[in-house]
Amino acid sequence: MALSFFGEDEHLHVIAEQDAAKELFALLAEARTIYLRDVVAGGKRYSRYVEDFVNSHRYIDCDRAVCRNCHEMNIHIVKGVLNDRAHLIRQLFTAADFSFEKCMELKRTYDMSVPSHPAMHRNGGLPDTHPLSFGCCFTRKQMEGITACADAYRLFCVSPLRIKDMEALFACEEGFCLRVNNIRRVAILFDALLEHSLIQANWQAVLANGRFLQTKDGNGFVSASSLSSALSAMRNNMTSTAYGIRQAIDELKEGQ
């Protein structure tokens, strides 16, 4: 899919630095339109949306090297922002004041940020970035329901639990963590979300590797094995609370 910025057939040639910024804004505006249509309204998985958008916007109908290089740089920026700053993207794309200035502010934030989870290439080269993600994109109504469920069943040592707390958790916000009140209840909540394909299957590893859950005593972080054991124990002895949590998530999916 070729982007045009002066008309349906006329391509914007890159002459000055501002032209590159205009193309980046056009890409983000297009990404916003597709996000609201496919993810928010259509229920498409966020990770699939990112993959599809990047792959469908890789090339432009222009033979000029400077234009092609600019587009390659901008699509790389868009891919990085969509993957690494999903929580900021959701805020930007759903805001009423979406603008060129807001997009450039996001780019500056991205340029000055440090990758939080570097990993070495197999060939021992420069580090690559593999951001932690649950692969989720909840609607506002779903996030309100998840927060209400977690608060009602006292999953965490926070009272009252705020929506922005859960938004930070599911966005894998660097440095954020919640102290767990009942690990079994937390495990059954995430398992119920997985059952409805609202998150990815690697949720235990994401929670553990990101250190997003602090133990109840506050002396450490919940491990993936602890979450797995808690889930097995809960499945073997389903309580009324566990059924209540599952029912709450069932209702979220039904009302999507």
C-alpha positions in Angstrom: 0.0 0.0 0.0 1.6 3.3 -1.1 1.0 6.4 0.9 0.3 9.7 -0.9 0.6 13.0 0.9 -0.3 15.6 -1.7 -3.1 13.7 -3.4 -4.2 10.3 -4.6 -1.5 9.9 -7.2 1.1 12.6 -6.2 3.8 11.4 -3.9 5.6 13.7 -1.5 9.3 13.8 -2.4 11.7 14.3 0.5 13.5 17.6 0.1 13.9 18.9 3.6 13.9 17.3 7.1 10.3 18.5 7.6 9.2 16.3 4.7 10.4 13.2 6.7 8.4 14.4 9.7 5.3 14.9 7.5 5.6 11.3 6.2 6.0 9.9 9.7 2.9 11.8 10.8 1.0 10.4 7.7 2.0 6.9 8.6 1.0 7.3 12.2 -2.4 8.8 11.1 -3.0 5.8 8.9 -1.9 3.5 11.7 -4.4 5.2 14.0 -7.3 4.8 11.5 -6.6 1.1 11.1 -6.1 0.7 14.8 -9.5 2.2 15.7 -11.2 0.1 12.9 -9.5 -3.2 13.3 -8.4 -3.4 16.9 -10.9 -1.3 18.9 -14.0 -1.9 16.7 -13.1 -5.2 15.1 -11.3 -7.0 18.0 -8.2 -7.8 16.1 -5.2 -8.8 18.2 -2.8 -5.9 18.7 0.3 -7.9 17.8 -1.3 -9.0 14.6 -2.4 -5.5 13.8 1.2 -4.2 14.2 2.6 -7.0 12.0 -0.1 -6.5 9.2 0.3 -2.7 9.2 4.1 -2.7 8.9 4.1 -5.4 6.2 1.5 -3.5 4.2 3.3 -0.2 4.3 6.9 -1.3 3.6 7.2 0.1 0.1 6.4 3.3 -1.7 5.9 4.0 -5.4 9.0 6.1 -5.8 12.4 5.3 -7.3 14.3 8.2 -5.6 16.8 6.8 -3.2 16.3 9.6 -0.7 12.6 9.0 -0.6 13.0 5.3 -0.2 15.6 5.7 2.5 13.3 8.1 4.4 10.4 5.8 4.2 12.5 2.9 5.4 13.6 4.9 8.4 10.0 6.1 9.2 8.5 2.6 8.9 11.2 1.4 11.3 10.3 4.1 13.7 6.6 3.3 13.5 7.3 -0.4 14.0 9.4 0.4 17.1 6.9 2.7 18.6 4.0 0.4 18.0 5.9 -2.5 19.6 7.9 -0.8 22.4 5.5 1.9 23.4 2.1 0.3 23.0 0.6 2.0 26.1 1.6 5.4 24.7 0.2 4.5 21.3 -3.1 3.5 22.8 -3.3 6.9 24.6 -2.4 8.8 21.4 -4.6 6.9 19.1 -7.7 7.2 21.3 -7.2 10.9 22.2 -9.4 13.6 20.8 -6.4 15.9 20.2 -4.4 13.6 17.9 -2.1 16.0 16.0 1.2 16.4 14.3 2.7 17.9 17.5 1.5 15.0 19.6 3.1 12.5 17.1 6.4 14.4 17.2 6.3 14.4 21.0 5.9 10.6 20.9 8.9 10.3 18.5 11.1 12.4 20.8 10.1 10.2 23.8 10.9 7.1 21.7 14.3 8.6 20.5 15.4 9.3 24.1 14.2 6.1 25.7 16.5 3.1 26.4 15.4 -0.4 25.4 14.4 -2.2 28.6 15.0 -5.8 27.6 18.1 -6.1 25.3 19.2 -9.5 24.0 22.3 -10.5 22.0 22.0 -11.7 18.4 22.8 -15.3 17.9 26.0 -14.3 16.0 27.2 -12.2 19.0 26.5 -8.9 17.3 24.8 -5.8 18.6 21.9 -6.2 21.1 18.4 -6.4 19.7 15.2 -5.5 21.5 12.5 -8.0 22.4 9.9 -6.0 24.4 7.7 -7.8 26.9 4.1 -7.9 25.8 0.9 -9.7 26.6 -0.3 -9.1 23.0 -3.5 -7.6 24.3 -5.5 -4.5 23.5 -8.5 -4.1 25.8 -11.4 -1.7 25.2 -12.1 0.8 27.9 -15.1 -1.2 28.9 -13.0 -4.4 29.2 -10.3 -2.6 31.2 -12.9 -1.3 33.6 -14.3 -4.8 34.0 -10.9 -6.4 34.6 -10.1 -3.7 37.2 -13.4 -4.1 38.9 -13.0 -7.9 39.1 -9.4 -7.6 40.4 -10.5 -5.1 43.0 -13.6 -7.0 44.1 -11.7 -10.2 44.7 -8.7 -8.5 46.3 -6.1 -9.8 43.9 -3.6 -7.1 44.8 -2.6 -5.2 48.0 -4.0 -2.0 46.5 -7.3 -0.5 47.6 -8.9 0.8 45.7 -7.3 -0.6 42.6 -7.3 2.0 39.8 -7.8 1.5 36.1 -4.5 3.2 35.4 -2.8 0.5 37.6 -4.1 -2.3 35.4 -3.4 -0.3 32.3 0.3 0.0 33.3 0.4 -3.7 34.2 -1.0 -4.9 30.8 1.1 -2.3 28.9 4.2 -3.8 30.6 5.3 -0.4 31.8 8.9 -0.5 32.8 9.5 -0.3 36.5 5.8 -0.8 37.4 4.7 -3.6 39.8 1.8 -4.6 41.9 2.0 -6.4 45.3 0.1 -9.6 45.1 -2.5 -10.3 47.8 -3.5 -13.8 46.5 -1.4 -15.4 43.8 -3.9 -18.1 43.0 -6.6 -15.6 42.2 -4.1 -13.7 40.0 -3.3 -16.9 38.1 -6.9 -17.7 37.5 -7.6 -14.2 36.2 -4.9 -14.4 33.6 -5.8 -18.0 32.7 -9.4 -16.8 32.1 -8.1 -14.0 29.9 -6.0 -16.5 27.9 -9.0 -18.9 27.6 -10.8 -16.1 25.7 -7.7 -15.2 23.6 -7.5 -11.8 25.2 -3.8 -12.3 26.1 -1.0 -14.5 24.8 0.0 -17.9 26.2 3.3 -16.6 27.6 1.7 -14.4 30.3 3.5 -16.2 33.1 6.9 -15.5 31.6 6.0 -11.9 30.9 4.9 -11.3 34.4 8.0 -12.9 35.8 10.6 -11.5 33.4 9.2 -8.0 33.8 9.0 -8.2 37.6 5.5 -6.8 37.4 4.2 -8.8 40.4 5.7 -8.3 43.9 5.3 -11.1 46.5 2.8 -10.4 49.3 5.6 -9.9 51.8 7.2 -7.4 49.5 10.6 -9.1 49.7 10.7 -10.4 46.1 9.0 -10.9 42.8 6.6 -13.6 41.7 8.3 -16.2 39.5 6.8 -18.1 36.5 7.0 -21.4 38.4 5.0 -19.9 41.3 2.3 -18.7 38.9 2.2 -22.1 37.3 2.0 -23.9 40.6 -0.7 -21.5 41.8 -2.8 -22.1 38.7 -2.5 -25.9 39.0 -3.6 -25.7 42.6 -6.5 -23.5 41.8 -7.6 -25.8 38.9 -7.5 -28.8 41.2 -9.6 -27.1 43.8 -11.9 -24.5 42.2 -13.5 -22.3 44.8 -16.5 -20.0 44.5 -14.0 -17.1 44.1 -12.3 -18.8 41.2 -15.6 -19.4 39.5 -16.6 -15.8 40.2 -13.4 -14.5 38.5 -13.9 -16.7 35.5 -17.6 -15.6 35.2 -16.5 -11.9 35.3 -14.1 -12.5 32.4 -16.7 -14.5 30.5 -19.0 -11.5 30.7 -16.3 -9.2 29.4 -15.9 -11.4 26.3 -19.6 -11.6 25.7 -20.0 -7.9 25.9 -17.1 -7.1 23.6 
